[in-house]
Amino acid sequence: MTEVTFDVLEMPLIIFDSDKWKDNDEYINVANKIINIIKENDFALFFIQNKAYTIGDTEFNPIVMVNREDWGGGKGTLELYIKDIVFDLIPPDFD
């Protein structure tokens, strides 16, 4: 019989809600706050979630895992990486 294991990991989850923004340009402010949270804490991994972004009929909110040491390398920076993630988590505007 196959054995199943369940581990509870202590990883921080950073949640924001873009439905409460006046416009999508507020993502820069949110991204900067997330960057500060990451810089002020010693966790190696962080999860980021936008409660306003849902996928599918089950209204699943995707969670992006960020490793503070693996942010694209090359000419990329942690700041640009987080700004890209926050921007990508903004739901499309279907007006």
N, C-alpha and C positions, 0 to 999 in steps of 0.2 A: 504494500500500500504506500502511496506517495505521502510524504510528510509535508505539512504546510506550516510555515513559520510567519509570525506577525511581529514586526519590530516597530516601536514608536520612536521616531527620530525627532530630535529637538532642532528643527530648522525653522528659521523665521519666515513668516509669510507677510509680505507687504501688500496691502490691499488699497486700491483707490477706486473711485467711482466717477467716470467721465460724464455720466448723466447729470451731474450736479454742476458742470462747468457752464460758463456763459458762452464760450466758444472753444474750439479744439486747440487754439493757440495756448491754452492753459497747460498743455502737456509739458511745456518747458519748465514751468514752476513745479509741477508734480515730479518730473524727472530729476530736477535739482534736489528736491526733498528726499527722494529715494537714494540719490547719490550720497547725500549727507548721512543718511541712515547706514548705508553700507560702509562708508569711511569711518563712522563712529563706533562700529561694532566689529568684533573679531571673528564672526562666523565665516566659514569658508563658502557656504552655499546659502543662497536666498531664493525664495519663491516670490514672484510678482504676479498679481492678479487684478484685473479690472472687472469689478462686479457688473458693469454696464455692458460688457462684451459677452454675448452668448453665441453658442454654436448649436445648430440643430434644433429639432423639435423638443428635445429634453431640456433646453436652455442651460447647457453646460457652460460654465465660466472657465476658460482655459487658464492654466497656471504655467508660467515660464520659470524655469530654474536657471539661476545665474550663479556661476562659479566666479568668485571675485578675482581669481588668478587666470581665467580663460575668457578673455573678452575680445577676441578677434585678432590680437597680436598685430604685427606689421605697423601700419600708421594709425591704427585704431587706438582708442583710449576707453577706459571704463566709462567716462562721461558720455562719449558718443554711443557706446554700446547700450547704455541704459536709456538714453534718449530715443534710440531706435526701437527698443523694446516697448517703451511706453507709447510711442507713436503707432507701432504695429498693433497694440492692444486697443486702440480707439476703434469702435465699431464703424463700419461704413455708413455714410449718410445717405439714406434712401428717400430723400424728400421728393 
